[in-house]
Amino acid sequence: MSPLFRREPPRGRLVTLIRKPGCHLCDDAQVVVEKVCADLGVPWEQKDITEDRDLHDQYWEQIPVVLVDGAQHTFWRVDEDRLRRALTD
């Protein structure tokens, strides 16, 4: 591939998906997060609100929640294009 078209992965970025087991919206969100992060070479992690009392108290009514670099990016539905823009701008 020509260096002109090679895109460097965003450095120092991290996407966090806050979810709970059995949540169909969480499953949908994970598909989008996995795809965008794989495309861009961005690491991602998931956290389970049933295992973390602070996350549970903070995000219970909003899950799934996506954080980008620790800041809330979105909740409930994850828009692929919006997440991609947030990671490349």
matplotlib code that plots the C-alpha trace (Angstrom):
import matplotlib.pyplot as plt

x = [0.0, 1.3, 2.4, 0.0, -3.0, -1.7, -3.4, -1.6, -3.7, -4.7, -2.2, -3.0, -6.7, -8.8, -12.4, -14.3, -17.6, -19.6, -22.1, -23.9, -24.6, -27.8, -28.2, -29.1, -28.2, -24.8, -24.3, -25.2, -22.8, -20.0, -20.3, -19.9, -17.0, -15.1, -15.5, -14.4, -11.6, -10.3, -10.5, -8.5, -6.2, -7.5, -7.5, -10.8, -11.9, -15.2, -16.3, -19.3, -21.5, -22.5, -18.9, -18.2, -20.4, -19.2, -19.9, -23.3, -24.3, -23.1, -24.3, -27.1, -29.8, -27.6, -26.0, -24.4, -22.1, -19.1, -16.2, -13.4, -10.3, -12.3, -14.9, -18.5, -19.0, -22.4, -25.0, -27.8, -27.0, -23.5, -23.3, -20.4, -19.6, -19.8, -17.4, -15.0, -14.9, -14.3, -11.3, -9.8, -10.4]
y = [0.0, 3.5, 5.6, 8.2, 6.0, 4.3, 5.7, 5.6, 4.2, 6.8, 6.7, 6.6, 6.0, 3.6, 2.7, 1.3, -0.5, -0.6, -3.4, -6.1, -9.8, -10.6, -7.1, -7.2, -3.5, -4.2, -7.0, -4.7, -2.0, -4.5, -5.5, -1.8, -1.2, -4.3, -3.3, 0.3, -0.5, -3.3, -1.1, 1.7, -0.3, 1.1, -1.0, -1.5, -3.1, -4.0, -3.6, -5.3, -3.1, -6.1, -6.5, -2.8, -1.0, 2.5, 1.8, 0.3, 3.4, 5.8, 4.1, 1.7, 3.6, 4.2, 1.0, 0.2, 3.2, 3.8, 5.9, 7.2, 7.9, 7.8, 10.4, 9.3, 9.2, 7.7, 5.4, 3.0, 2.9, 3.3, 5.0, 3.6, 6.7, 8.9, 6.6, 6.4, 10.3, 10.6, 8.3, 9.9, 13.6]
z = [0.0, -0.9, 2.1, 0.9, 1.6, 4.8, 7.8, 11.1, 14.0, 16.5, 19.3, 22.9, 22.4, 24.4, 24.0, 27.0, 26.7, 29.9, 29.8, 31.7, 30.8, 29.0, 27.6, 23.8, 23.4, 24.9, 22.4, 19.6, 20.9, 21.2, 17.5, 16.5, 19.0, 17.9, 14.2, 14.5, 16.9, 14.6, 11.6, 13.3, 15.4, 18.6, 21.8, 23.6, 26.8, 28.4, 32.0, 33.6, 35.8, 37.9, 39.0, 39.8, 42.3, 41.2, 37.5, 38.4, 40.4, 37.7, 34.5, 35.4, 33.5, 30.5, 29.5, 27.3, 27.7, 25.5, 26.9, 24.6, 26.6, 29.8, 28.8, 28.0, 24.2, 24.0, 25.6, 24.5, 20.8, 19.2, 15.9, 13.9, 12.0, 15.1, 17.0, 14.0, 13.8, 17.5, 17.2, 14.1, 14.7]

ax = plt.figure().add_subplot(projection="3d")
ax.plot(x, y, z, "-o")
ax.set_aspect("equal")
plt.show()
